[in-house]
Amino acid sequence: MTRTLPLMPIIGAAAAFAGLAILARPAIAARLLRAGDGDAATYALRIIGAMLFALGLFLGGFALALHLTS
């Protein structure tokens, strides 16, 4: 349990920053992932970015709640 508490916010922050980067610049992310230039690729990257950002928020919230209750 002692190792998971510091890992949760670190992984959450990395996921949130990656999600924001994909949401802010989908063209750069598409080029890095070689996803193509179509509308479908942009739409998929926006979904991926939103999901990564949500993962970061949830992990950060859970880590904060775990820290406050223990």
mmCIF file as Biopython writes it, N, C-alpha, C and O atoms, coordinates in Angstrom:
data_model
#
loop_
_atom_site.group_PDB
_atom_site.id
_atom_site.type_symbol
_atom_site.label_atom_id
_atom_site.label_alt_id
_atom_site.label_comp_id
_atom_site.label_asym_id
_atom_site.label_entity_id
_atom_site.label_seq_id
_atom_site.pdbx_PDB_ins_code
_atom_site.Cartn_x
_atom_site.Cartn_y
_atom_site.Cartn_z
_atom_site.occupancy
_atom_site.B_iso_or_equiv
_atom_site.auth_seq_id
_atom_site.auth_asym_id
_atom_site.pdbx_PDB_model_num
ATOM 1   N N  . MET A ? 1  ? 0.810   -1.189 0.000   1.0 0.0 1  A 1 
ATOM 2   C CA . MET A ? 1  ? 0.000   0.000  0.000   1.0 0.0 1  A 1 
ATOM 3   C C  . MET A ? 1  ? 0.859   1.263  0.000   1.0 0.0 1  A 1 
ATOM 4   O O  . MET A ? 1  ? 0.436   2.299  -0.511  1.0 0.0 1  A 1 
ATOM 5   N N  . THR A ? 2  ? 2.035   1.184  0.556   1.0 0.0 2  A 1 
ATOM 6   C CA . THR A ? 2  ? 2.854   2.390  0.642   1.0 0.0 2  A 1 
ATOM 7   C C  . THR A ? 2  ? 3.407   2.807  -0.709  1.0 0.0 2  A 1 
ATOM 8   O O  . THR A ? 2  ? 3.655   3.993  -0.929  1.0 0.0 2  A 1 
ATOM 9   N N  . ARG A ? 3  ? 3.606   1.855  -1.626  1.0 0.0 3  A 1 
ATOM 10  C CA . ARG A ? 3  ? 4.135   2.207  -2.939  1.0 0.0 3  A 1 
ATOM 11  C C  . ARG A ? 3  ? 3.050   2.700  -3.886  1.0 0.0 3  A 1 
ATOM 12  O O  . ARG A ? 3  ? 3.338   3.463  -4.808  1.0 0.0 3  A 1 
ATOM 13  N N  . THR A ? 4  ? 1.818   2.278  -3.674  1.0 0.0 4  A 1 
ATOM 14  C CA . THR A ? 4  ? 0.760   2.673  -4.605  1.0 0.0 4  A 1 
ATOM 15  C C  . THR A ? 4  ? 0.338   4.117  -4.419  1.0 0.0 4  A 1 
ATOM 16  O O  . THR A ? 4  ? -0.059  4.759  -5.392  1.0 0.0 4  A 1 
ATOM 17  N N  . LEU A ? 5  ? 0.408   4.647  -3.223  1.0 0.0 5  A 1 
ATOM 18  C CA . LEU A ? 5  ? -0.028  6.024  -3.015  1.0 0.0 5  A 1 
ATOM 19  C C  . LEU A ? 5  ? 0.806   7.028  -3.801  1.0 0.0 5  A 1 
ATOM 20  O O  . LEU A ? 5  ? 0.218   7.918  -4.415  1.0 0.0 5  A 1 
ATOM 21  N N  . PRO A ? 6  ? 2.135   6.949  -3.826  1.0 0.0 6  A 1 
ATOM 22  C CA . PRO A ? 6  ? 2.870   7.903  -4.666  1.0 0.0 6  A 1 
ATOM 23  C C  . PRO A ? 6  ? 2.733   7.627  -6.166  1.0 0.0 6  A 1 
ATOM 24  O O  . PRO A ? 6  ? 2.884   8.546  -6.972  1.0 0.0 6  A 1 
ATOM 25  N N  . LEU A ? 7  ? 2.450   6.389  -6.551  1.0 0.0 7  A 1 
ATOM 26  C CA . LEU A ? 7  ? 2.352   6.076  -7.973  1.0 0.0 7  A 1 
ATOM 27  C C  . LEU A ? 7  ? 1.054   6.570  -8.600  1.0 0.0 7  A 1 
ATOM 28  O O  . LEU A ? 7  ? 1.044   6.958  -9.768  1.0 0.0 7  A 1 
ATOM 29  N N  . MET A ? 8  ? -0.028  6.561  -7.853  1.0 0.0 8  A 1 
ATOM 30  C CA . MET A ? 8  ? -1.320  6.956  -8.410  1.0 0.0 8  A 1 
ATOM 31  C C  . MET A ? 8  ? -1.330  8.393  -8.921  1.0 0.0 8  A 1 
ATOM 32  O O  . MET A ? 8  ? -1.756  8.612  -10.055 1.0 0.0 8  A 1 
ATOM 33  N N  . PRO A ? 9  ? -0.881  9.388  -8.145  1.0 0.0 9  A 1 
ATOM 34  C CA . PRO A ? 9  ? -0.904  10.747 -8.705  1.0 0.0 9  A 1 
ATOM 35  C C  . PRO A ? 9  ? 0.094   10.957 -9.839  1.0 0.0 9  A 1 
ATOM 36  O O  . PRO A ? 9  ? -0.147  11.775 -10.726 1.0 0.0 9  A 1 
ATOM 37  N N  . ILE A ? 10 ? 1.204   10.234 -9.823  1.0 0.0 10 A 1 
ATOM 38  C CA . ILE A ? 10 ? 2.184   10.367 -10.906 1.0 0.0 10 A 1 
ATOM 39  C C  . ILE A ? 10 ? 1.597   9.830  -12.214 1.0 0.0 10 A 1 
ATOM 40  O O  . ILE A ? 10 ? 1.699   10.478 -13.255 1.0 0.0 10 A 1 
ATOM 41  N N  . ILE A ? 11 ? 0.991   8.662  -12.159 1.0 0.0 11 A 1 
ATOM 42  C CA . ILE A ? 11 ? 0.366   8.090  -13.347 1.0 0.0 11 A 1 
ATOM 43  C C  . ILE A ? 11 ? -0.821  8.945  -13.776 1.0 0.0 11 A 1 
ATOM 44  O O  . ILE A ? 11 ? -1.043  9.150  -14.969 1.0 0.0 11 A 1 
ATOM 45  N N  . GLY A ? 12 ? -1.579  9.441  -12.808 1.0 0.0 12 A 1 
ATOM 46  C CA . GLY A ? 12 ? -2.708  10.309 -13.127 1.0 0.0 12 A 1 
ATOM 47  C C  . GLY A ? 12 ? -2.277  11.598 -13.802 1.0 0.0 12 A 1 
ATOM 48  O O  . GLY A ? 12 ? -2.901  12.032 -14.771 1.0 0.0 12 A 1 
ATOM 49  N N  . ALA A ? 13 ? -1.225  12.208 -13.303 1.0 0.0 13 A 1 
ATOM 50  C CA . ALA A ? 13 ? -0.734  13.445 -13.909 1.0 0.0 13 A 1 
ATOM 51  C C  . ALA A ? 13 ? -0.200  13.186 -15.320 1.0 0.0 13 A 1 
ATOM 52  O O  . ALA A ? 13 ? -0.433  13.981 -16.230 1.0 0.0 13 A 1 
ATOM 53  N N  . ALA A ? 14 ? 0.508   12.088 -15.495 1.0 0.0 14 A 1 
ATOM 54  C CA . ALA A ? 14 ? 1.028   11.761 -16.833 1.0 0.0 14 A 1 
ATOM 55  C C  . ALA A ? 14 ? -0.112  11.515 -17.815 1.0 0.0 14 A 1 
ATOM 56  O O  . ALA A ? 14 ? -0.052  11.958 -18.961 1.0 0.0 14 A 1 
ATOM 57  N N  . ALA A ? 15 ? -1.146  10.812 -17.373 1.0 0.0 15 A 1 
ATOM 58  C CA . ALA A ? 15 ? -2.296  10.556 -18.250 1.0 0.0 15 A 1 
ATOM 59  C C  . ALA A ? 15 ? -3.029  11.850 -18.570 1.0 0.0 15 A 1 
ATOM 60  O O  . ALA A ? 15 ? -3.444  12.061 -19.710 1.0 0.0 15 A 1 
ATOM 61  N N  . ALA A ? 16 ? -3.192  12.719 -17.576 1.0 0.0 16 A 1 
ATOM 62  C CA . ALA A ? 16 ? -3.890  13.984 -17.808 1.0 0.0 16 A 1 
ATOM 63  C C  . ALA A ? 16 ? -3.099  14.880 -18.758 1.0 0.0 16 A 1 
ATOM 64  O O  . ALA A ? 16 ? -3.685  15.488 -19.653 1.0 0.0 16 A 1 
ATOM 65  N N  . PHE A ? 17 ? -1.799  14.972 -18.583 1.0 0.0 17 A 1 
ATOM 66  C CA . PHE A ? 17 ? -0.979  15.793 -19.485 1.0 0.0 17 A 1 
ATOM 67  C C  . PHE A ? 17 ? -0.966  15.221 -20.900 1.0 0.0 17 A 1 
ATOM 68  O O  . PHE A ? 17 ? -1.016  15.973 -21.874 1.0 0.0 17 A 1 
ATOM 69  N N  . ALA A ? 18 ? -0.900  13.905 -21.017 1.0 0.0 18 A 1 
ATOM 70  C CA . ALA A ? 18 ? -0.936  13.296 -22.349 1.0 0.0 18 A 1 
ATOM 71  C C  . ALA A ? 18 ? -2.289  13.538 -23.017 1.0 0.0 18 A 1 
ATOM 72  O O  . ALA A ? 18 ? -2.358  13.827 -24.211 1.0 0.0 18 A 1 
ATOM 73  N N  . GLY A ? 19 ? -3.358  13.417 -22.239 1.0 0.0 19 A 1 
ATOM 74  C CA . GLY A ? 19 ? -4.690  13.677 -22.782 1.0 0.0 19 A 1 
ATOM 75  C C  . GLY A ? 19 ? -4.856  15.110 -23.231 1.0 0.0 19 A 1 
ATOM 76  O O  . GLY A ? 19 ? -5.424  15.366 -24.292 1.0 0.0 19 A 1 
ATOM 77  N N  . LEU A ? 20 ? -4.365  16.054 -22.433 1.0 0.0 20 A 1 
ATOM 78  C CA . LEU A ? 20 ? -4.450  17.464 -22.826 1.0 0.0 20 A 1 
ATOM 79  C C  . LEU A ? 20 ? -3.609  17.762 -24.056 1.0 0.0 20 A 1 
ATOM 80  O O  . LEU A ? 20 ? -4.007  18.558 -24.907 1.0 0.0 20 A 1 
ATOM 81  N N  . ALA A ? 21 ? -2.460  17.132 -24.150 1.0 0.0 21 A 1 
ATOM 82  C CA . ALA A ? 21 ? -1.610  17.336 -25.329 1.0 0.0 21 A 1 
ATOM 83  C C  . ALA A ? 21 ? -2.298  16.818 -26.588 1.0 0.0 21 A 1 
ATOM 84  O O  . ALA A ? 21 ? -2.229  17.454 -27.639 1.0 0.0 21 A 1 
ATOM 85  N N  . ILE A ? 22 ? -2.952  15.680 -26.488 1.0 0.0 22 A 1 
ATOM 86  C CA . ILE A ? 22 ? -3.657  15.125 -27.647 1.0 0.0 22 A 1 
ATOM 87  C C  . ILE A ? 22 ? -4.859  15.994 -27.995 1.0 0.0 22 A 1 
ATOM 88  O O  . ILE A ? 22 ? -5.144  16.220 -29.171 1.0 0.0 22 A 1 
ATOM 89  N N  . LEU A ? 23 ? -5.568  16.483 -26.973 1.0 0.0 23 A 1 
ATOM 90  C CA . LEU A ? 23 ? -6.723  17.341 -27.234 1.0 0.0 23 A 1 
ATOM 91  C C  . LEU A ? 23 ? -6.316  18.688 -27.829 1.0 0.0 23 A 1 
ATOM 92  O O  . LEU A ? 23 ? -7.008  19.220 -28.697 1.0 0.0 23 A 1 
ATOM 93  N N  . ALA A ? 24 ? -5.206  19.232 -27.368 1.0 0.0 24 A 1 
ATOM 94  C CA . ALA A ? 24 ? -4.791  20.550 -27.833 1.0 0.0 24 A 1 
ATOM 95  C C  . ALA A ? 24 ? -4.201  20.506 -29.239 1.0 0.0 24 A 1 
ATOM 96  O O  . ALA A ? 24 ? -4.453  21.405 -30.041 1.0 0.0 24 A 1 
ATOM 97  N N  . ARG A ? 25 ? -3.435  19.496 -29.539 1.0 0.0 25 A 1 
ATOM 98  C CA . ARG A ? 25 ? -2.773  19.398 -30.843 1.0 0.0 25 A 1 
ATOM 99  C C  . ARG A ? 25 ? -3.006  18.022 -31.475 1.0 0.0 25 A 1 
ATOM 100 O O  . ARG A ? 25 ? -2.090  17.199 -31.505 1.0 0.0 25 A 1 
ATOM 101 N N  . PRO A ? 26 ? -4.211  17.762 -31.977 1.0 0.0 26 A 1 
ATOM 102 C CA . PRO A ? 26 ? -4.458  16.440 -32.569 1.0 0.0 26 A 1 
ATOM 103 C C  . PRO A ? 26 ? -3.659  16.188 -33.842 1.0 0.0 26 A 1 
ATOM 104 O O  . PRO A ? 26 ? -3.386  15.035 -34.175 1.0 0.0 26 A 1 
ATOM 105 N N  . ALA A ? 27 ? -3.283  17.235 -34.554 1.0 0.0 27 A 1 
ATOM 106 C CA . ALA A ? 27 ? -2.507  17.031 -35.787 1.0 0.0 27 A 1 
ATOM 107 C C  . ALA A ? 27 ? -1.111  16.505 -35.474 1.0 0.0 27 A 1 
ATOM 108 O O  . ALA A ? 27 ? -0.598  15.631 -36.174 1.0 0.0 27 A 1 
ATOM 109 N N  . ILE A ? 28 ? -0.503  17.039 -34.424 1.0 0.0 28 A 1 
ATOM 110 C CA . ILE A ? 28 ? 0.827   16.565 -34.029 1.0 0.0 28 A 1 
ATOM 111 C C  . ILE A ? 28 ? 0.754   15.122 -33.528 1.0 0.0 28 A 1 
ATOM 112 O O  . ILE A ? 28 ? 1.610   14.299 -33.852 1.0 0.0 28 A 1 
ATOM 113 N N  . ALA A ? 29 ? -0.276  14.828 -32.735 1.0 0.0 29 A 1 
ATOM 114 C CA . ALA A ? 29 ? -0.444  13.458 -32.234 1.0 0.0 29 A 1 
ATOM 115 C C  . ALA A ? 29 ? -0.710  12.488 -33.380 1.0 0.0 29 A 1 
ATOM 116 O O  . ALA A ? 29 ? -0.219  11.359 -33.359 1.0 0.0 29 A 1 
ATOM 117 N N  . ALA A ? 30 ? -1.478  12.912 -34.374 1.0 0.0 30 A 1 
ATOM 118 C CA . ALA A ? 30 ? -1.747  12.041 -35.530 1.0 0.0 30 A 1 
ATOM 119 C C  . ALA A ? 30 ? -0.473  11.764 -36.310 1.0 0.0 30 A 1 
ATOM 120 O O  . ALA A ? 30 ? -0.260  10.651 -36.792 1.0 0.0 30 A 1 
ATOM 121 N N  . ARG A ? 31 ? 0.384   12.792 -36.433 1.0 0.0 31 A 1 
ATOM 122 C CA . ARG A ? 31 ? 1.655   12.597 -37.130 1.0 0.0 31 A 1 
ATOM 123 C C  . ARG A ? 31 ? 2.562   11.639 -36.358 1.0 0.0 31 A 1 
ATOM 124 O O  . ARG A ? 31 ? 3.209   10.777 -36.953 1.0 0.0 31 A 1 
ATOM 125 N N  . LEU A ? 32 ? 2.608   11.794 -35.020 1.0 0.0 32 A 1 
ATOM 126 C CA . LEU A ? 32 ? 3.459   10.914 -34.215 1.0 0.0 32 A 1 
ATOM 127 C C  . LEU A ? 32 ? 2.958   9.471  -34.230 1.0 0.0 32 A 1 
ATOM 128 O O  . LEU A ? 32 ? 3.756   8.534  -34.246 1.0 0.0 32 A 1 
ATOM 129 N N  . LEU A ? 33 ? 1.639   9.296  -34.225 1.0 0.0 33 A 1 
ATOM 130 C CA . LEU A ? 33 ? 1.056   7.958  -34.207 1.0 0.0 33 A 1 
ATOM 131 C C  . LEU A ? 33 ? 0.820   7.393  -35.603 1.0 0.0 33 A 1 
ATOM 132 O O  . LEU A ? 33 ? 0.382   6.252  -35.754 1.0 0.0 33 A 1 
ATOM 133 N N  . ARG A ? 34 ? 1.115   8.207  -36.631 1.0 0.0 34 A 1 
ATOM 134 C CA . ARG A ? 34 ? 0.888   7.832  -38.029 1.0 0.0 34 A 1 
ATOM 135 C C  . ARG A ? 34 ? -0.558  7.393  -38.248 1.0 0.0 34 A 1 
ATOM 136 O O  . ARG A ? 34 ? -0.828  6.366  -38.871 1.0 0.0 34 A 1 
ATOM 137 N N  . ALA A ? 35 ? -1.486  8.206  -37.716 1.0 0.0 35 A 1 
ATOM 138 C CA . ALA A ? 35 ? -2.904  7.866  -37.760 1.0 0.0 35 A 1 
ATOM 139 C C  . ALA A ? 35 ? -3.596  8.351  -39.019 1.0 0.0 35 A 1 
ATOM 140 O O  . ALA A ? 35 ? -4.717  7.921  -39.291 1.0 0.0 35 A 1 
ATOM 141 N N  . GLY A ? 36 ? -2.991  9.211  -39.784 1.0 0.0 36 A 1 
ATOM 142 C CA . GLY A ? 36 ? -3.618  9.723  -40.993 1.0 0.0 36 A 1 
ATOM 143 C C  . GLY A ? 36 ? -4.164  11.127 -40.776 1.0 0.0 36 A 1 
ATOM 144 O O  . GLY A ? 36 ? -4.115  11.666 -39.670 1.0 0.0 36 A 1 
ATOM 145 N N  . ASP A ? 37 ? -4.690  11.712 -41.863 1.0 0.0 37 A 1 
ATOM 146 C CA . ASP A ? 37 ? -5.159  13.096 -41.808 1.0 0.0 37 A 1 
ATOM 147 C C  . ASP A ? 37 ? -6.669  13.223 -41.893 1.0 0.0 37 A 1 
ATOM 148 O O  . ASP A ? 37 ? -7.179  14.343 -41.942 1.0 0.0 37 A 1 
ATOM 149 N N  . GLY A ? 38 ? -7.387  12.145 -41.912 1.0 0.0 38 A 1 
ATOM 150 C CA . GLY A ? 38 ? -8.828  12.201 -42.102 1.0 0.0 38 A 1 
ATOM 151 C C  . GLY A ? 38 ? -9.595  12.655 -40.877 1.0 0.0 38 A 1 
ATOM 152 O O  . GLY A ? 38 ? -9.047  12.789 -39.782 1.0 0.0 38 A 1 
ATOM 153 N N  . ASP A ? 39 ? -10.872 12.887 -41.094 1.0 0.0 39 A 1 
ATOM 154 C CA . ASP A ? 39 ? -11.748 13.288 -39.996 1.0 0.0 39 A 1 
ATOM 155 C C  . ASP A ? 39 ? -11.910 12.172 -38.960 1.0 0.0 39 A 1 
ATOM 156 O O  . ASP A ? 39 ? -12.032 12.440 -37.765 1.0 0.0 39 A 1 
ATOM 157 N N  . ALA A ? 40 ? -11.910 10.931 -39.424 1.0 0.0 40 A 1 
ATOM 158 C CA . ALA A ? 40 ? -12.059 9.817  -38.500 1.0 0.0 40 A 1 
ATOM 159 C C  . ALA A ? 40 ? -10.882 9.726  -37.533 1.0 0.0 40 A 1 
ATOM 160 O O  . ALA A ? 40 ? -11.067 9.425  -36.354 1.0 0.0 40 A 1 
ATOM 161 N N  . ALA A ? 41 ? -9.684  9.981  -38.025 1.0 0.0 41 A 1 
ATOM 162 C CA . ALA A ? 41 ? -8.499  9.944  -37.159 1.0 0.0 41 A 1 
ATOM 163 C C  . ALA A ? 41 ? -8.539  11.071 -36.141 1.0 0.0 41 A 1 
ATOM 164 O O  . ALA A ? 41 ? -8.191  10.868 -34.977 1.0 0.0 41 A 1 
ATOM 165 N N  . THR A ? 42 ? -8.961  12.264 -36.567 1.0 0.0 42 A 1 
ATOM 166 C CA . THR A ? 42 ? -9.063  13.389 -35.642 1.0 0.0 42 A 1 
ATOM 167 C C  . THR A ? 42 ? -10.115 13.119 -34.572 1.0 0.0 42 A 1 
ATOM 168 O O  . THR A ? 42 ? -9.905  13.409 -33.394 1.0 0.0 42 A 1 
ATOM 169 N N  . TYR A ? 43 ? -11.246 12.562 -34.990 1.0 0.0 43 A 1 
ATOM 170 C CA . TYR A ? 43 ? -12.312 12.229 -34.051 1.0 0.0 43 A 1 
ATOM 171 C C  . TYR A ? 43 ? -11.839 11.188 -33.036 1.0 0.0 43 A 1 
ATOM 172 O O  . TYR A ? 43 ? -12.105 11.317 -31.841 1.0 0.0 43 A 1 
ATOM 173 N N  . ALA A ? 44 ? -11.142 10.165 -33.510 1.0 0.0 44 A 1 
ATOM 174 C CA . ALA A ? 44 ? -10.633 9.127  -32.613 1.0 0.0 44 A 1 
ATOM 175 C C  . ALA A ? 44 ? -9.592  9.693  -31.650 1.0 0.0 44 A 1 
ATOM 176 O O  . ALA A ? 44 ? -9.570  9.319  -30.477 1.0 0.0 44 A 1 
ATOM 177 N N  . LEU A ? 45 ? -8.741  10.581 -32.124 1.0 0.0 45 A 1 
ATOM 178 C CA . LEU A ? 45 ? -7.743  11.186 -31.245 1.0 0.0 45 A 1 
ATOM 179 C C  . LEU A ? 45 ? -8.388  12.073 -30.183 1.0 0.0 45 A 1 
ATOM 180 O O  . LEU A ? 45 ? -7.905  12.136 -29.052 1.0 0.0 45 A 1 
ATOM 181 N N  . ARG A ? 46 ? -9.468  12.753 -30.535 1.0 0.0 46 A 1 
ATOM 182 C CA . ARG A ? 46 ? -10.174 13.550 -29.528 1.0 0.0 46 A 1 
ATOM 183 C C  . ARG A ? 46 ? -10.790 12.664 -28.450 1.0 0.0 46 A 1 
ATOM 184 O O  . ARG A ? 46 ? -10.775 13.017 -27.271 1.0 0.0 46 A 1 
ATOM 185 N N  . ILE A ? 47 ? -11.328 11.524 -28.846 1.0 0.0 47 A 1 
ATOM 186 C CA . ILE A ? 47 ? -11.885 10.586 -27.864 1.0 0.0 47 A 1 
ATOM 187 C C  . ILE A ? 47 ? -10.771 10.046 -26.969 1.0 0.0 47 A 1 
ATOM 188 O O  . ILE A ? 47 ? -10.930 9.975  -25.750 1.0 0.0 47 A 1 
ATOM 189 N N  . ILE A ? 48 ? -9.657  9.670  -27.566 1.0 0.0 48 A 1 
ATOM 190 C CA . ILE A ? 48 ? -8.531  9.152  -26.786 1.0 0.0 48 A 1 
ATOM 191 C C  . ILE A ? 48 ? -8.008  10.205 -25.817 1.0 0.0 48 A 1 
ATOM 192 O O  . ILE A ? 48 ? -7.728  9.901  -24.658 1.0 0.0 48 A 1 
ATOM 193 N N  . GLY A ? 49 ? -7.878  11.435 -26.285 1.0 0.0 49 A 1 
ATOM 194 C CA . GLY A ? 49 ? -7.415  12.515 -25.417 1.0 0.0 49 A 1 
ATOM 195 C C  . GLY A ? 49 ? -8.358  12.767 -24.259 1.0 0.0 49 A 1 
ATOM 196 O O  . GLY A ? 49 ? -7.916  12.970 -23.128 1.0 0.0 49 A 1 
ATOM 197 N N  . ALA A ? 50 ? -9.654  12.757 -24.533 1.0 0.0 50 A 1 
ATOM 198 C CA . ALA A ? 50 ? -10.632 12.974 -23.463 1.0 0.0 50 A 1 
ATOM 199 C C  . ALA A ? 50 ? -10.602 11.834 -22.448 1.0 0.0 50 A 1 
ATOM 200 O O  . ALA A ? 50 ? -10.711 12.067 -21.244 1.0 0.0 50 A 1 
ATOM 201 N N  . MET A ? 51 ? -10.456 10.619 -22.927 1.0 0.0 51 A 1 
ATOM 202 C CA . MET A ? 51 ? -10.406 9.477  -22.016 1.0 0.0 51 A 1 
ATOM 203 C C  . MET A ? 51 ? -9.141  9.493  -21.161 1.0 0.0 51 A 1 
ATOM 204 O O  . MET A ? 51 ? -9.198  9.184  -19.971 1.0 0.0 51 A 1 
ATOM 205 N N  . LEU A ? 52 ? -8.016  9.845  -21.745 1.0 0.0 52 A 1 
ATOM 206 C CA . LEU A ? 52 ? -6.777  9.939  -20.963 1.0 0.0 52 A 1 
ATOM 207 C C  . LEU A ? 52 ? -6.869  11.047 -19.918 1.0 0.0 52 A 1 
ATOM 208 O O  . LEU A ? 52 ? -6.400  10.884 -18.792 1.0 0.0 52 A 1 
ATOM 209 N N  . PHE A ? 53 ? -7.472  12.172 -20.291 1.0 0.0 53 A 1 
ATOM 210 C CA . PHE A ? 53 ? -7.631  13.260 -19.335 1.0 0.0 53 A 1 
ATOM 211 C C  . PHE A ? 53 ? -8.566  12.843 -18.201 1.0 0.0 53 A 1 
ATOM 212 O O  . PHE A ? 53 ? -8.304  13.151 -17.039 1.0 0.0 53 A 1 
ATOM 213 N N  . ALA A ? 54 ? -9.646  12.148 -18.528 1.0 0.0 54 A 1 
ATOM 214 C CA . ALA A ? 54 ? -10.571 11.664 -17.495 1.0 0.0 54 A 1 
ATOM 215 C C  . ALA A ? 54 ? -9.877  10.649 -16.578 1.0 0.0 54 A 1 
ATOM 216 O O  . ALA A ? 54 ? -10.091 10.663 -15.366 1.0 0.0 54 A 1 
ATOM 217 N N  . LEU A ? 55 ? -9.056  9.777  -17.147 1.0 0.0 55 A 1 
ATOM 218 C CA . LEU A ? 55 ? -8.300  8.824  -16.327 1.0 0.0 55 A 1 
ATOM 219 C C  . LEU A ? 55 ? -7.407  9.553  -15.346 1.0 0.0 55 A 1 
ATOM 220 O O  . LEU A ? 55 ? -7.322  9.171  -14.178 1.0 0.0 55 A 1 
ATOM 221 N N  . GLY A ? 56 ? -6.743  10.595 -15.807 1.0 0.0 56 A 1 
ATOM 222 C CA . GLY A ? 56 ? -5.889  11.383 -14.928 1.0 0.0 56 A 1 
ATOM 223 C C  . GLY A ? 56 ? -6.663  12.040 -13.803 1.0 0.0 56 A 1 
ATOM 224 O O  . GLY A ? 56 ? -6.212  12.058 -12.657 1.0 0.0 56 A 1 
ATOM 225 N N  . LEU A ? 57 ? -7.841  12.587 -14.132 1.0 0.0 57 A 1 
ATOM 226 C CA . LEU A ? 57 ? -8.666  13.207 -13.096 1.0 0.0 57 A 1 
ATOM 227 C C  . LEU A ? 57 ? -9.148  12.198 -12.063 1.0 0.0 57 A 1 
ATOM 228 O O  . LEU A ? 57 ? -9.120  12.470 -10.863 1.0 0.0 57 A 1 
ATOM 229 N N  . PHE A ? 58 ? -9.590  11.035 -12.530 1.0 0.0 58 A 1 
ATOM 230 C CA . PHE A ? 58 ? -10.074 10.022 -11.604 1.0 0.0 58 A 1 
ATOM 231 C C  . PHE A ? 58 ? -8.957  9.488  -10.724 1.0 0.0 58 A 1 
ATOM 232 O O  . PHE A ? 58 ? -9.141  9.347  -9.515  1.0 0.0 58 A 1 
ATOM 233 N N  . LEU A ? 59 ? -7.813  9.190  -11.301 1.0 0.0 59 A 1 
ATOM 234 C CA . LEU A ? 59 ? -6.701  8.688  -10.489 1.0 0.0 59 A 1 
ATOM 235 C C  . LEU A ? 59 ? -6.239  9.729  -9.478  1.0 0.0 59 A 1 
ATOM 236 O O  . LEU A ? 59 ? -5.945  9.399  -8.329  1.0 0.0 59 A 1 
ATOM 237 N N  . GLY A ? 60 ? -6.176  10.976 -9.905  1.0 0.0 60 A 1 
ATOM 238 C CA . GLY A ? 60 ? -5.802  12.037 -8.981  1.0 0.0 60 A 1 
ATOM 239 C C  . GLY A ? 60 ? -6.818  12.197 -7.865  1.0 0.0 60 A 1 
ATOM 240 O O  . GLY A ? 60 ? -6.443  12.386 -6.707  1.0 0.0 60 A 1 
ATOM 241 N N  . GLY A ? 61 ? -8.089  12.125 -8.197  1.0 0.0 61 A 1 
ATOM 242 C CA . GLY A ? 61 ? -9.139  12.219 -7.180  1.0 0.0 61 A 1 
ATOM 243 C C  . GLY A ? 61 ? -9.112  11.062 -6.208  1.0 0.0 61 A 1 
ATOM 244 O O  . GLY A ? 61 ? -9.262  11.257 -5.002  1.0 0.0 61 A 1 
ATOM 245 N N  . PHE A ? 62 ? -8.922  9.859  -6.721  1.0 0.0 62 A 1 
ATOM 246 C CA . PHE A ? 62 ? -8.846  8.689  -5.845  1.0 0.0 62 A 1 
ATOM 247 C C  . PHE A ? 62 ? -7.616  8.751  -4.946  1.0 0.0 62 A 1 
ATOM 248 O O  . PHE A ? 62 ? -7.687  8.391  -3.771  1.0 0.0 62 A 1 
ATOM 249 N N  . ALA A ? 63 ? -6.501  9.202  -5.486  1.0 0.0 63 A 1 
ATOM 250 C CA . ALA A ? 63 ? -5.289  9.317  -4.670  1.0 0.0 63 A 1 
ATOM 251 C C  . ALA A ? 63 ? -5.473  10.366 -3.584  1.0 0.0 63 A 1 
ATOM 252 O O  . ALA A ? 63 ? -5.024  10.177 -2.454  1.0 0.0 63 A 1 
ATOM 253 N N  . LEU A ? 64 ? -6.130  11.472 -3.922  1.0 0.0 64 A 1 
ATOM 254 C CA . LEU A ? 64 ? -6.391  12.500 -2.925  1.0 0.0 64 A 1 
ATOM 255 C C  . LEU A ? 64 ? -7.346  12.000 -1.846  1.0 0.0 64 A 1 
ATOM 256 O O  . LEU A ? 64 ? -7.129  12.255 -0.661  1.0 0.0 64 A 1 
ATOM 257 N N  . ALA A ? 65 ? -8.393  11.295 -2.240  1.0 0.0 65 A 1 
ATOM 258 C CA . ALA A ? 65 ? -9.330  10.744 -1.264  1.0 0.0 65 A 1 
ATOM 259 C C  . ALA A ? 65 ? -8.655  9.706  -0.373  1.0 0.0 65 A 1 
ATOM 260 O O  . ALA A ? 65 ? -8.912  9.659  0.830   1.0 0.0 65 A 1 
ATOM 261 N N  . LEU A ? 66 ? -7.805  8.885  -0.950  1.0 0.0 66 A 1 
ATOM 262 C CA . LEU A ? 66 ? -7.089  7.882  -0.161  1.0 0.0 66 A 1 
ATOM 263 C C  . LEU A ? 66 ? -6.137  8.541  0.809   1.0 0.0 66 A 1 
ATOM 264 O O  . LEU A ? 66 ? -5.979  8.084  1.941   1.0 0.0 66 A 1 
ATOM 265 N N  . HIS A ? 67 ? -5.505  9.608  0.375   1.0 0.0 67 A 1 
ATOM 266 C CA . HIS A ? 67 ? -4.565  10.327 1.245   1.0 0.0 67 A 1 
ATOM 267 C C  . HIS A ? 67 ? -5.292  11.010 2.389   1.0 0.0 67 A 1 
ATOM 268 O O  . HIS A ? 67 ? -4.799  11.020 3.517   1.0 0.0 67 A 1 
ATOM 269 N N  . LEU A ? 68 ? -6.452  11.577 2.117   1.0 0.0 68 A 1 
ATOM 270 C CA . LEU A ? 68 ? -7.185  12.297 3.150   1.0 0.0 68 A 1 
ATOM 271 C C  . LEU A ? 68 ? -7.841  11.366 4.167   1.0 0.0 68 A 1 
ATOM 272 O O  . LEU A ? 68 ? -8.035  11.752 5.320   1.0 0.0 68 A 1 
ATOM 273 N N  . THR A ? 69 ? -8.182  10.149 3.756   1.0 0.0 69 A 1 
ATOM 274 C CA . THR A ? 69 ? -8.820  9.222  4.688   1.0 0.0 69 A 1 
ATOM 275 C C  . THR A ? 69 ? -7.841  8.382  5.482   1.0 0.0 69 A 1 
ATOM 276 O O  . THR A ? 69 ? -8.225  7.768  6.478   1.0 0.0 69 A 1 
ATOM 277 N N  . SER A ? 70 ? -6.588  8.339  5.065   1.0 0.0 70 A 1 
ATOM 278 C CA . SER A ? 70 ? -5.628  7.506  5.806   1.0 0.0 70 A 1 
ATOM 279 C C  . SER A ? 70 ? -4.722  8.327  6.692   1.0 0.0 70 A 1 
ATOM 280 O O  . SER A ? 70 ? -3.863  7.774  7.378   1.0 0.0 70 A 1 
#
